[in-house]
Amino acid sequence: MEDRGKMIEQLLKLPPMERASIAELLLKSLDDADPMLDAIWAEEVENRIDAYDQGNISSLSASEFFEKPTN
């Protein structure tokens, strides 16, 4: 357990992008990817980007989003 603590301590000292990359790899290791689901989400993302680029949908800043009341 002491080794694990040291490893975590060292990992936390890495630059944010490196930590994010490692986090992504760890999360991916938790479950098997479903290629069909990945393809569906990739298409949805592309559709949303296209809709935004065409002016069909708008965006909110993080502060605007968190200020909105939820129902």
C-alpha positions as CSV (number, residue, x, y, z in Angstrom):
1,M,0.0,0.0,0.0
2,E,2.9,2.4,0.7
3,D,4.1,1.9,-2.9
4,R,0.6,2.8,-4.2
5,G,0.6,6.0,-2.2
6,K,4.0,7.0,-3.5
7,M,2.9,6.2,-7.1
8,I,-0.3,8.4,-6.6
9,E,1.8,11.2,-5.1
10,Q,4.1,11.1,-8.1
11,L,1.2,11.0,-10.6
12,L,-0.4,14.0,-9.0
13,K,2.8,16.0,-9.7
14,L,2.5,15.4,-13.4
15,P,1.3,18.3,-15.6
16,P,-2.5,18.4,-16.0
17,M,-2.5,17.0,-19.6
18,E,-0.4,14.0,-18.7
19,R,-2.7,13.3,-15.7
20,A,-5.8,13.6,-18.0
21,S,-4.2,11.2,-20.4
22,I,-3.5,8.7,-17.7
23,A,-7.1,9.1,-16.3
24,E,-8.5,8.5,-19.7
25,L,-6.5,5.3,-20.0
26,L,-7.6,4.1,-16.6
27,L,-11.3,4.8,-17.3
28,K,-11.1,3.0,-20.6
29,S,-9.7,0.0,-18.8
30,L,-12.8,-0.3,-16.6
31,D,-15.1,-1.5,-19.4
32,D,-15.0,-2.8,-22.9
33,A,-15.9,-0.3,-25.5
34,D,-18.9,-1.0,-27.6
35,P,-18.0,0.0,-31.2
36,M,-21.6,0.5,-32.1
37,L,-22.3,2.8,-29.2
38,D,-19.1,4.7,-29.9
39,A,-20.2,5.2,-33.5
40,I,-23.6,6.4,-32.4
41,W,-22.0,9.0,-30.1
42,A,-19.5,10.1,-32.7
43,E,-22.4,10.7,-35.1
44,E,-24.3,12.6,-32.4
45,V,-21.3,14.8,-31.6
46,E,-20.8,15.6,-35.3
47,N,-24.5,16.4,-35.7
48,R,-24.3,18.8,-32.7
49,I,-21.2,20.5,-34.0
50,D,-22.7,20.9,-37.5
51,A,-25.9,22.4,-35.9
52,Y,-23.9,24.8,-33.8
53,D,-21.8,25.8,-36.8
54,Q,-24.9,26.4,-38.9
55,G,-26.4,28.5,-36.1
56,N,-29.2,26.1,-35.4
57,I,-28.3,25.7,-31.7
58,S,-26.5,28.1,-29.3
59,S,-24.1,27.5,-26.5
60,L,-23.8,28.6,-22.9
61,S,-20.8,29.5,-20.9
62,A,-20.2,27.4,-17.8
63,S,-21.3,30.3,-15.6
64,E,-24.5,30.7,-17.6
65,F,-25.2,27.0,-17.4
66,F,-24.7,26.8,-13.6
67,E,-26.8,29.9,-13.0
68,K,-29.8,28.4,-14.7
69,P,-32.4,26.9,-12.4
70,T,-33.1,23.2,-12.9
71,N,-36.7,21.9,-12.9
